Amino acid sequence: MKNTQITLRGSTALSALVLAGALIATPAMAQDSSSSTTSTSKSTNAQDDQSGGEIVVTGSILRRTDTETPSPVTVLSAETLEQRGVNTVAEALQRLSANGSGTISEGWNNGNNFAAGANAVSLRGLTVQKTLTIFDGMRMAPYPLADDGHRNFVDLSTVPDAIIDRIEVLKDGASSTYGADAVAGVVNVITKKEVKGIHANASAGISSRGDGGEQRFDLTLGHGDLEEQGFNVYINGFYRKNDEIWARDRQYPFGSGDNSAICEPGTPATGLTTGCMPIATRWYQFGVNRNGTLGGSTISVNPLVAAGTAAGGRTGEYQLLNSDCGAFGLSPITLPNSARQLNTAGTLYSWAPNQCTGDLRKLYGTVRPSTERYGFATRATIKVGDNAEAYITGNYMHVNTYSQLTPAAFNNQTPPPGPVTLNPIVLPVYVCAAGVATINPATGVNTSTGCSAANGTLNPNNPFAAAGTVALLRGRYDRPQTVETNARSLRGAAGIRGSFGENNDWNYNVEFTASQVELSRISQNYLIPQRLADVIATGAYNFVNPWLNTQAVRDYVAPTSIKRSTSDLWQVNATLGRALFELPGGPLQAAVGASYRHEAINDASANAENLAHPYDRYYTINAVGAIGSRNIKSAFYEISAPIEQILLRGTWSKGFRIPSFNEAYGLPTTGYTTLSINCTTYAAFCASHGNNTYVTGQYSLGRTSVGNPALAPEKSTSWTAGAVFEPIRNLSFTIDYFNIKVKDVIGNISAADQDAALAAYLNSGATTAVPGVVVVPGTADAQFPAARPLPGFIQFSFQNADEERVQGIDLGFEFRHDFGGVKLYSSFDSSYLIKYEVLRQDGSVERYDGSLSPCDYTSCSGSPKWRGSWQNTLSMGGFSLTGTVYYTGGYSLGSVDYGGNRGTSAADCRANIGHSVVTYQNGNPVLCKVGAQWNADLSASYRVNDNFMIYVNALNFLDIKPKFDPSAAYSIFNYNPSWAQANVVGRYFRVGTRIDF
């Protein structure tokens, strides 16, 4: 049997337990913050010492000669990743069973307003900012853009994949060892210390649908032998390109977003009956609901116009502004009488029989962005005398991503955190060169152009101008929104480690690192409402034939937005340790250390609030941003006393996480959630709108958060208990229980406070009934403009308010056996989430496990209870075959933190309508629960000789489709981008070769 330890991390009052064979690590804190923020502790972790047979395992600063650790640590070796067909750090960690809700995957990079272009994991589902990612035991500058506007994290794409030796994942809240950000665990990416010879790797891949091409090449040159020559130096170059995948090339309903053929059993799939999902979910030229209302969000690039009033009231039926469907890339469609528009009196307008239709998501949307990564890395290691080793390393990485979204609508858009504007657009009778539009803040309608018959001409965009009548317009811009990110990462590190003393019983380690991430985000074809209103007043924009608009006009209404952000970090660590004396289970060791680091972020808003001109802002570019710097000091120690013949292990840790830059100093940041009004509860409010679809349909509520410099740190307590069983040689089982509690959680508004604020507004119009919360009215109802509008936004600041509790079990086994020339390796890893809940300050409890929540942390991607993987590798001679299965459990579609529940019964499902569960037109729920998502990869390799190997990967080789999920990710994709991205990509093939000399 192997030696293991029971581990405690916490206060010095526990030091008496050392005599019982425990390990204690306690931080000492200091503060020096140039931004007046609270400081925290921080520890170090040296990289492995392969030459001496000793290693320093992630989660400890002590040297060990075995691999058993007190904390559960998952090791992903370069060999294991190669066998599975995984060739990036990000992909490897996304598939880890301990990676839970809140992960930032490739699927979230498709036009993401916040952390576009980056990848990060969320251990235990406690968000990316509670998972600490380090490289060779040292920190890296965070990604300049914060996830959801307030969670800072390290991008997993900043180290070249080719030089990775292994990835160690500490699945334990090692806060007292590592300090801030390690509440949920630590990801330590360890690079190769020594490379000899020439090593090249080239591969190419493509999906079974002929898209999403991949090209990869890396070359590493190394010279010197550390043991024989006393030095080694290597340099690596790396290039990888992944082509985009378009929504139009994916199977219904994951490509088009057209849900109108999804109907209740027995209902014809026409999209025009009450038993089907609303036609408004289609990206059609227009959408007409069963009750005759016009789906404004569905308007296409060929606008509709109707005669109306200057206040935005409609007096006539909608018609095509340009009846040439083909000129817009659309096709004619004929609607039956049952689907045509009704007037306010309930009588049927006589529509022209032919209208235009077309699927814009098929034309413009991407489900996976294009990604290009290239860079280089170098390292030199040298022996210093007989007992010391020094190194210096540096790397550069450039990552470019590009994604496209459907074109922006001219109407009903919101420059955060302001009111909805241009609802609808009013095309005046006269236009003139001096025309300037005023947007009415109460209604969002563009008025008062200053043009008349005396100084202007009849509006060529208004077919009713000759009759002296304004036109109401609904339509989309004819070019797609695009987002491009360019991230440049620089990192350097140097250090020396060794031993001294009569018997070399003292060991030391001193390291320094500095890094910087520079990011540019380029957004195109995002409209500015005031400028759009101005060109409407002058007649400079051609709505009839938009392709005739000059680039100068386009640059005015939708100027390119370029946001540049940087983050910086430097850090120095030093540790000193000694083996004090021998115990029956091994040496009693002690170590002390200190760390100092500086970190800064400069991330100005790309859409700053303009109080003097509130509408001179982009429609949907978020205002997220933060600027600040701080210095953090820490000291720590660790004592280890191994116990012989014990296979139990456990840890205990207390720590805290300081507020992120964005939580403390963040600018107003808006996210959206889908809600609906309960007209039984708010009968008077609905009656004031005639119970029309303005109040009965689902709508988007903006949630605007702002930073709070008075925030206190979050305080965490974590403990684990587990065992390792080895019933026979080469077979081991592990079981570990984890329990994490975080107090004073920094978070958004609670569901209870949101409901209370909305209730006060809907009942009486009060906008500040809940302290610290402001309700901002939305756009007025065109049919009942004098009635109180729907709530448009809820504004609040971050608060320390709640308590977070997570507990679960990790299960795994490993088996190796040689069957006489045929070797089998089998590895199983799984995680079961027993409970994930938040105790709110008002005493209410929100439980998330097994549901779509927490939406605030995960953008409604859910907290599945089970995640797991099972790898089986058969090798014979130079041939190797690996099959790997990945599993993610199902979940309820109710968003608990937005007022829903975890239940899946018929009553629970109906109660969740308006809390993420979507409905057919008749109001019945479409789906209450999403089933488990599977995926399976197959990889084979053949080593021809010592110098040459070929390999083939078939990823998702069974071509398992994504689970249909109309609620996840705010109903954007129809699938869950956190758990089903590999499935929407489809079957994927890769062929490559490795050359070693």
N, C-alpha and C positions, 0 to 999 in steps of 0.2 A: 504494500500500500504506500501511497505517497503522503508526504506531509502537507497539511493545509493549515489555515489559520481562521480563527474567529476575529473579525475586525470591528473596531469601534472608531468612529471619528466624531469628535465633539469637544467638550470642555475639559480643562485640565483636572477637574474634579474626578474624572474617571481614570486617572493614571494608576490608581491602585490595582486595577484589573490587569496590569501588565504581568503580574506574578501568576495569573491564571492562564497566561498564554495568549493575551489579546494584543491587538495593534491599535495604537491611538495616534491620530493626526489632528493637531489643533492649530488653527490660524491665529495670527496676531495682526490686527488691522491698524492702518494709519491713513491719513488723508492729506491730499494736496491737490485740490481741484481748481483749475483755472476757470471752470464754468460754474462754480458753486454747486457742484453735484456731490452726492454721497459717494464715498470711495468703498472699495471692497478688497477682499483677500484674493490672492492668486498664487498658485503653486506651479511647479515645473514638472516636466517629465522628460528625462533624457531618452535619447534614442537607443536602440539595441546595440549591444556590444557583441557582435558575432565572433570576433576573433578570440575573445577570452572565455567563451562558453557561458558568460553571464549576460542576463538581460535585465532591463528595467521595464516592467510591464506597465501599460497605461493604467493610471490610478494609484501609482506608488512612486516614491523617489528612492526606493531601496533596490539594490541589486539582488537578483534571484538566480538560482541555478536550476529551477524546475519551472514548469508551466502552470501549476496549480495556483490559483489566485483566490483571495478572499472574496473579491467582487466577481460577478458574472461578466466575462469578457469574451466577445465573439471575434475571432481572428479570420479575416478574409485574405488569404495569401494570393500572390500573383498567379500561382499555379492553379488554385481553385477557380479564380475568375476566368482564366484562360480556358479551363475545362468547360465552364458553363457558357462560354461565348459572350461573356461580358467584357467590354473593352474600355469602359470609363468608370471613374470613381463614382460619379453621380448615379449611373445605372446600378452599380453594385449596391449602393446604400439605399436607393429607392426600393429595392426588392428585399431588404432586410426585414425580418418579421417584427422586430422591435420598432421599426419606423411606422409611426401612427399618424393620426389626423393632424392636419396643418402642414404636411410636407409640401415643398415647392418642387414640382416635377416638370418635365419637359412639356406636359400637357397644359400647364399653367402659363407657359411663356408665349402663348398665342395672343399677342396684343394686350397682355396684362398691364393695367395702369400703374402697378406698383413695382413689383420685383421682376419685371421683364428681363429675360436674358440670363437669369441665374437659376441655380439648383441648390436645394438645401433639404436636410432631413429633420424630422420632428420626432425624436425618441420619446416613446411612451405617450405620444399625442399631446405633449405639453408645449407645442409650438417650436419653431426654429430658433427662437432667441433663448430658449432654455436648454438647448443642445449646444455644447461647446465643440467646435471643430478646430483642431490644431494640426500643424504639420511638423513632424519630427519633434513633438512635444512642445512646440512653441506656437504662439498665436500668430494670426494673420489678420491684416486689416479687413474690416467687414465690407460687404457690398454696400455702395453708397445709397442705394434705394432701399427703403424699409418695406418689409412685407406688410401689406394692408396699412401702410402709412405709419407704423409705429414699432415693428419688430425688426431689430438689427440682427444680421446673421452673416456667416462666412460662405461665400460661393464655392461650391465643390469643384468648379471648373478651373481653378486658378493654379493647379499643379499639373505638369505634363504626366499623362497616365503611364507612359512607357518606363519611367524610372521608379515606379512604385514597387516596393518590396512586399508590403502587406498593409492591411487596414485593421486596426484594433478598435473595437467598439466596446467601450465600458458602459454597460447597461446598469448604471448605478448613479445615484445623486451624490457625486463626489465633490460637493461644494467646498468642503473644508480642505481638500487637496488642491482644487483648481480655481476656486473662487467663483466670481460671477459667471453666468451663462451655463454652468454645468449642473443645474438642478436636475435635469432629466437624464444626463449622461454625457459621455465624451466620445467623439470620433477623432482618432489619431491616425492620420495618414503618414506612414513611415516610408521614406524613400530609400533607395539602395545606397549603401555606404561604399561599396566597392564593385566596379565593373572592369572586366579585363577582356580585351579583344574588340571585335567588330560585331555588332548585332543590328540587324535590319528586320523590319516587319512591315508588310504591305498587304492591304486587303481592299476589297470592293464589295458592296452589297446593294441589293435592290429588293423591293417588295414584290410579291407575286402579282400585283396589279401594275407592275412596270413603273412605279414611281418611288419617291423617297430615296433616291440613290445616295450611296455613301462611298467616299474614297478616304483611305487612311494610309499614312506612311510615317514611319519614325526610324531614326538611325542613331545609334549610340556607339561612341568610340571611347575605349578605356585603356589605360596603360598603368602598369605598376602593380606589384604584389605587396600588400601591407605587411605580411608576415616575413617574407624573404627580403624585400627591398626597402621596406619601411615607408612606402608611399603608394598612393593610387590617385589618379585623376581621370575624370571622364567628362564628356560633353554629349548632350543629347539634343536632337532637333525633331520636331513633331509637327504634323499637319493632319487635319481631319476636316472633311466637308460633308454635311448632310443636307440634301435637297429638301425643299418644302413638300408637304403633302396637302393637296387641295381638298376642300370639303366636297366639291363636285364629283370627286373620284372615289367617294366612299359610299357604302351601301346604305339605302334608306333604313331608318330615318336619321342616320348619324352624319350625313353629308349636307342635306338641304335644309334641315330644320323644319321641314314641312310635316306637320303632325295631323293634318286635316283628314287623313285616311285612318287615323287611330280612333276607333269607335267602340262603343259598348257592344257586346255580343248580340247579334241579330239586327244591328243597325247598318244600313247600307253605307259603305265607305265613300260618301260623296263630299264630305266636308261641309255640307250645307244643312245638315240636320242637327237637332239638338243633342243627339246621342253621340256626336263626334267631338273631338277637340276643336276649339275655335279656329275658324279659318284665319283669324288674325295672327295666328302663329306662323302662317306662311309668309314668305318674302315675296308676296305678290304685288302686282301693280296696285291693287286695292284689296281690302278685306271687308266683307259685309257680314256682320253677325246675323243670326236668325231674327233678332228683334229689329233689324233694320239699321243699326248704328254702324258708322263707318270706322273701321279699324285704322286709326291714324298712324300707328306704328308700322303699318304694313305698306305704306305708300312707296312707290318705286321711283326710278329715275325719270319716268314719264309722268309729269305732275297732273293732278286733278284740280279743277277750278270750279267754283260755284259763285253765283251772284250773291252779294251780301251787303252788310253795312260796315261803316268805318269802325264800329265798336267790335266787329268780329262776328256778328250774328249772320246766319245764312238765310237767304230768302229764295234760293233756287236750288235745283239739283246739281250734283257734281257731274262734270263731264271732262273728257280728255282735253288737255290744252293743245296737244298735238296728236291727231288720230293716226299718225303713221307709226304703227307698232314696231315694224321692222327696223325703223331708223334708230330705235332704242335697244335693239337686240331682243325684242319681246315678240309675243305671239298673240293673235286675237282670241278672245274667249267670249262665249255667250252665256249669260246668266239666266236662270229661270225666274219667273215672276216672284217666287217665294224668297228669292235671295236679294231682290232689288231694294234700293233705299226707300225708306218711308219718310214722309215729311212730319213735321211736329204735330199735325192733326191726325196722324195715323193713316192717311191715304197714300196709295202707292204712286210714286213718281214713274213716269214712262221713260225708262232708261233706253238709251241707244242700244241696240242688241249686241253690238260688238265692242268689247273693251280689250285691254292689253293685259297679259300676264307673263310672268317670268320669275325664275328662281335666282335671286341675287346672291344668296349664299353660295349657290353652285358657281356663280360667275366670279365671285370675289374672295370668298372666305378660305382660310387655311386652317387645317386641324393640327398641323405641326409646322413650326417655323423652319426656315432654312437656318443652319448653324455652320459657322466656319471657325475653327480653332487652330491656331498655330503658335509656336513658341520654341524656346530652347531652355536647357538647364545645364548647369555645370557644377562639379564638386571636386575638391581636392582634399585628401586626407593624408596626414603624415604622422609618423611615430616621432615623439619627442622624448628622446632617451629611452630607457627600458620600461618606464611605467606610465607614460602619458601619450595621449593621442589628440591632435588638433585637426580641425577641419574648417573649411570655408565653402559656402555654397551660394548659388544664386540662380534665379529663374525668371523668365519673362513669358507671359502668356497673353495672347490677344484673342478675344472671343467676339464674334459678330453674329447677331441674329436678326432675322427679317420676317415679319408676319403681316398678313393683311386681314382686314375686317370688312364687313359690308359697308357700303356708303352711309354717311350720316344723313339722318332726316333733317329737312329744313325746319320742321315743326317740333314742338314739345321737348326741346332739349333744355338742359340745365347747366349753366356755368357754375360749378360748385363754389360756395354754398348758397348761391343766389336763387331767386325764384325762376320758375319755368318761363321761357320766353317764346315769342312768335307762335302763339297758339290761338287761331291760325295766323298764317301770313296774310296780310292785307295788301293786295296789289292796287295802288291808287288809280284814279281816272287819268290824272296828268303826271308826267314826269318832266324834270328839268335839270339842267347841269348843276344848278345850285341847290338841288333838293337834299334835305337832311331829315332823316326819320327820327321821331321820338318814340321810345318804347314805353308804353304805359306800365308803371310798376304794379298796378293793381291787377291788370289783365294779361300783361305780357304781349299786347298787340302793338304792332308798329303803326303809328299815326303821325299826323301833322308834318307832311313833307315840305310845305311851303311852296308847292307848285300849283299853278292854275292855268287857265286858258291864256292869261296875259303873259306869262313868262315860260310856258312849257308847251308840250305836245301831248296828244293822246298816247296813253301807255300801250306800247306794242305787245306787252305780255298779258294785257287785260282784254279778253274778247268782249267784255261788256262796257268798255270805256266809252264807245260812241253813244251808248244809252245813258251815260252819266252815272253808271253804277260801278262800285268797286268789286273786285273779285277776291274770293278767299282761295288760297292755294295750299295744297298739301303735296309734298314730293320729297325726293332724296337728291342729294348731290350725285353727280354722275361719275365720280371717281371714288375708289375705295380708300378708306382710312388705312394707313400703313404705319408700322412701328419698327424702327431699326435701332438696335443697341450695339455699341462698340465699347467693350471693356478691356482695358489694358492693366495687367497686374504685374507689379515688380516686387520681388522679395529677395532679400539676402540674409544670410545667417552665418555666424562663426562661433566657434567654441573650442574649449579644451577640457579634457577629462583625464583623470589618472588617479594614482594612489601614491602614498608616501608612508613613512614610518619604518620602524625596524623590520617589521614583517609585512609591510605594505597593508597594514590593517586600517589605515585611513584612506578614504576615497573622496574625490572632489569633482565638481563639474561646474563650469562657468560658460554661459552662452549668451549671445546677443543676436537679436533679429530686428530687421526693419522692413516694412512693406508699405506699398501704396497701391490703391485701386483707383484708376481714373475712368470714368464712365461718361459716355455721351448717349443721349436718347433722342432720336430724331423722329418726330411725329409729323405726318403729312396728311393734308385734306381734312383737317379738323376745322370746323367753321367757327367764326366769331360773329355772334348775333347782331351786334351793332353795325358791323361792316356789311353784313348781309342786308340789313334794313336800309343802309345808306345806298347801296347799289340798286335796291328796289326803287328808292325814291328818285334816283337819277336816271333809271332805265338802263344802266350800264351792264346789267347782267341779263343774259338771254335765257329765259326759262323755256321758251318754245323750242329752240334748237340749241341746247346747251353746248354741243360740240363746237359751236362758233365762238364761244367765249375766249378771249385772249388770255395768254398766260399772265399778263399784268393784272387783269381783273381777278383771276383765280388766286394770284399771290396776295391780293388785297383781302378777299373774303376768307381765305384759308391759308394764311402764311405758314411756312414751314417753322415748326417749333424745334429748337435745338437746346436741350438741357445738358449742361456739363456739371458733373459732380465728382468729388474726390473724397477718399478716406485714407487716413494715415495711421500707422502704428509703429512704435518701436518699443523694445522690451529687453531687459537684462535680467538674468537669473543666475543664482549661485547656490550650490548645495554642498554640504560637508557631512560625511557619514562615516560610521565605523562599526565593525563587528566587535561587540564587547566581550562575549565569551560564549562557549559552546553549551547548548542544551541538548537533551536527548533527541529532540526533533530537528536540530540544526542550530545555527548561530543566532544569538540575540543581537539584533542590529538596531542602530539609532541613527537618525539623520536630521539635520536642520537646514533651513534655507531661507532665502529672501529674494524678492522680486520687485522690480519697478518697471512701470510701463506708462507710455503716453499714447493717447489715441485722440483722433479728431475726425470730424465729418464736416464737409462743406457741401450741402445739398440744398441749393436755393430752389424755390418753387418755379415750375414751368408755367404756372397760371396764377400769378399772384393777384390777390384781391385788389380791386381798384375802386375805392370808395367814391371818387369823383365821377367815374364812368363805369358803373357796375356791369354794364352789358358789353363792355369792350374786353371780353375774356373769351377764351375758347369754350365751346360747348362742353366737351367731355374729357379734356385733359385734366387730371387731378392736380390739386394744389399742394400735394404732399411735399414736405421739405423740412430740413433741420440743419442748424449750424452751431457748432460748439466744439470744445476740446476739454480734456481732463487728464490728470496724472493720478496714478494708482500705485500705492505701495502695499506690500504684504510680507509677512514672515510666517513660517510654518515649521512643524517638526513631525517626525514619524518614528515610532518604535515598533519593532516586530519581534515576536517570540513564537516560533512555530511549535505546534504540538504534534508529536509522533502518533501515527496510526489513527488519525482522525480524518474522516472524509466529509465532515460537515463544514459549512462556511456561512458567514454572515457579516454584514456591515451595518454601521449606524453612522449617520452624518447629519450635521446641522450646518446651514449656510444661508446665504442670501444673495439676491440678484438686484443690482442697482438699476434704476430706470434707464432705459435706452435714451439716446439723444432725441429721438422723435417723441417718445413719451413725455420727456421733460420739456422740450423746446419745439415740438412739431407745429407746423402751420396747419390751418384747417384742412382736414382730409375727409372726403365724402365717399362712403360706400352705400350700396342700395340693397334693399330687401323688398320682396314681393308680399303685399298684404291685401286684405279685402275687408270692407266694413260689414259688420254684423247688423243688418237692418232691423233685427228683432230687438237688439240691445239699444241701438241708436235710432229708434223709429222716427223721432222728430227731425233729426238731421237728414235722414233719407227722404222723408216726406217733403222737406223743403226743396229737394231736387226732383220731385215727382217720381221717386224710386226708379230713376232711369239708370242706365248702365254706367254713368259717371260714378255712381256710388255703389252699385251692386257688383261691378266687375273688379278684377284684381288690378292693382296699380303698384308703382314703385315708390317707396318711401326712402328719401335720402337720410343718412345718419352721419352727421358731420362731427368729428372729434377734433379737439385742439389740445396741444401740450399743456402740461401742468408742472412748473418748476418746483412746486412744493411737495411733490411725491416722495414718499418714503420707500426704502427698499422692500422687495418681497422677501419673506423669511421662510425657509424650507426646512423640513425634517424628513429624512429618508432612511429606510432600513430595508435590508434584504436578508433572506434566510434560505439556504439551499443545501444541496447534497450532490456528490458525485459518486456514481456506482460503477464498479468494474467487475461484473460477475465472471467474465472470462477474459482472457488475453485479447487485446485489440477490439474490445467492445466496451463502450462506456455510455452511461446515461447521466443526464444532468436535469435537475429540477430546481428552480429558483423562484421564490416569491418576492415580489417587490411592492413597496408601499411608500408613496410620496405624498406629503402634505405641504401645501404652500399657503401661507397666510399673507394678508395684505396684498392680494393679487391686484396688479394694475390692469384695469380693464375698461371696457366701454359701458354704456348704460345697460342696466339689467332689464330683463323682460318685464318685471313688475313695474319699474319706474317708467319704462316706455309705455306700457299699457295705461298707467295712471295719467301720464302727460297727454296721451291721445284721448283718453276718456274725458278729461277736463276740457280739452279743446273742442271735441265733437259735441259735448253737452252744452257748453256755455261760451265757447270761443276763447277761453283763457289760454294764454300762451306760455305762462311762467308758473303754473300751478305746482310743479315739482321743483324744489330747489336745485339749482345748477343745470336745469334743463330748459331749453327754449324750443317751442314749436313754431315753425315758420309756415304760414299758409302757402298752399300750392296754387296752381293755375285755376282760374275761375271756370265754372261750368258754363259752356256756351249757351245751353238751353235755359239756365237759370243763373244769369250772371250776378244777380243781387244776393244769392244764397251764399252761405259760408263755404269757402272752397275746402277741398280735401287738404289734410296736412301734407305739406310738401317735404319738410325737413324736420328732423330733431337734432338740435345742436347741444353738445355737452363737452366737458373736459374729462381727461383720464383721471381716475380716482383709485386710491387704495381702499378697497371695500370688501372683498370677498375672500373666501377660503376654497382652495382647490384640493381635491383628493383623488388620487389615482392608485389603484392596486390591481395586481394581476399575477400571472404565473408564466414563466418561460420553461419550455420543455424541449429536450433535444437528445439526440444520440449520434454516435459515430461508430462505424464498423469497418474494419479492414481485414482482408483475408486473401491469402495466396492459395489458389486452387491448383497449384502445380503448373505455373506458366500463365495462368489467367488470374489477374488481380482484381478484386472488387473493393471499391470504396463507396460507402453509403453514409450520407450525412443528412440529418433531419433537424430542422430548427423551427420552432413555433412560439407564438406568444398569444396568451389569452387574457383579454381585458376583463377583469372581474367587475370593476366599478370605476366609473369616471364621473365625478359629480362636483358641483360648485355650490357651496353654502353662501347664499347672498346675505348682505348686511342686514336685510329685513327679516332674516330667519328662514326664508324660503330656500328650498333645495332644488336644484336643477340637475337631473341625471342624464348624461349624454351617451354612455356606452350603448352600442347597438342602435344608434340613431344618426340622423343627418347632421346633428350638432357636434361641437359648438360652431355655429356659423360665423361668429365673430373671429374665431381662431382659424377656421378651416375653409372659409368661403363656401360653406355648406357642402363640404365633401365627405363629412361623416366620420364616425368613430366605430368602425367595425370591431366586433369582439374578438374575432380570430384572424390571425395572419400566419402564414407558414410557408416553408419551402422544403423540398426533398430532392437531394442530388444523389444520383447513382452513376458511378464511373466504372467501366470495365476496360482493363488495359491488358494487352498481350503483345509482348515484344515492343515494336515501335508504334503499334496501333492503340488508339484510345477512343472510347465512345461514351458520351455523357448525356444523360437525360435529366432534366430538372423541371419539377412541377412547382408552380407558385399558386397560392390560394389566399383570397381575401374574403372574409365572411360578409353576409348580407346585413342590411340595416333598415330601420324604419325611416320613412321619408318625412316625419315630423321634425321641425326645427324647434327644439326645446327652448333654447335661449331667445327665440323670437315668439314665444307664447304657445308653442305646440307641446306634444307629448311623445313618448317612446312607443306607445301602444300601436298595434296593428289590427285590432278588431274593427268591425264596421263602424262602431260608435266612435272609437278613437280616431279612425281615419277621417271621418266626417268632421270631427272636432279640429283636425289639423288643416282643414281647408283654409287658405289664407295664411298658413304658417308653413309654407313650402309645398304642401300637397296641392297639385293642380287638378283642374276639373274639366269635364266635358261642358258643352254649351248649356246643358240642362242642369248644371251645378253638381252632378255626381262626381266623386273622386275618380281619377284615372288610375292611380297606382298608390298603394299604401306602403309597400315594402319592396326593396330590391334584393334579389337573390345573390348568392355567392358568385364571385368572379374567379374563373380559373385561367391559367396560362401554362403552357408547356414549351420548353426549348429542347432542342436536340443538337449536339455538337460532336464532331468527329475530327480526329487529327491522326496523321501518320508521319513519323519521323523516318525519313528515307535513310539518313545517316547522321553522324554527329553534327553536321553543318547545315542540314536542310530539313525543313518540316513544312507540310502543307496542312491546312485545316479548313473545315466547312462548318458553318453554323446555320441551323434552320430555326429561327426564333418564332415563337407562336406557331410551331409547325402544324398544329391541328387547325389553324385558322379560326380560333374561337373568337366569336364576335363580342363586342361590349354588351353588358346588360343595359337594356333601355332604362334610362333614368331621367325623366323629365323635370326633376326637382333639383338635382345636384348642381353645384356651381351656379346658383341663381338661375337655373333653367336655360343656360346659354348653349350647352353642347348636346343635350339629349343623352349623354353618358357622363360618367364620373372621371374627370381628367387625372385625379390622384391615383386611381386604382385600375383604370382600364385603358391607359394610353397605348400600351403594347397591343391591346386587342383591336383598337381602332386603326392602328397602323397595319395590322393584318399579318399574314405569313411573310416572313422576311428572310432572305438568303444572303449569306456572306461567304466569300471565298478569300483565303489569304495564305501567305507563306511567311516563314521565319527563316532567316539566314544567320548563322553564328560561326564566327571564326576566332 
